[in-house]
Structures are given as structure tokens and as C-alpha cells.
Amino acid sequence: MKHAAWRKSSYTGQEGGTCVELADLNTSIGVRDSTDPHGPVLHFGRNAVASLVSRIKSGELDR
């Protein structure tokens, strides 16, 4: 497996704050807490992440 390149949202400020980071882990997408980079990583299938992003962009999940 290649070295994971973790990315934060472009909306994250310079101070950091609490947010999540995503990484391409070859067979899955990794999600972790940006304030705990050595902590646990959640693994999600690519289709699940693509579906979530699509629903967010469409506004389907807005309240």
C-alpha cells in the first residue's frame, strides 16, 4: 500500500480546529480526526463515500 496522503477540507481555517481528514487507502477511503492523526481510522467503501458526497452536494441532507 502506498503512503496515505491525508487531506483536510479547503474550508478548514489556518488554526486547524476540529475536522476530519480523508485519504485514499487503495481499497477504501480512510477518515480520521485531524486532531488525533495517530488515532483510529474509519474505512469506507468508495461507493459509499461517493454517494454521501453526492447527497451533500445536492442539498438532500440539509435541514
Secondary structure by P-SEA (a helix, b strand, c coil): ccccccccccccccccccbbbbbbcccbbbbbcccccccbbbbbcaaaaaaaaaaaaaccccc
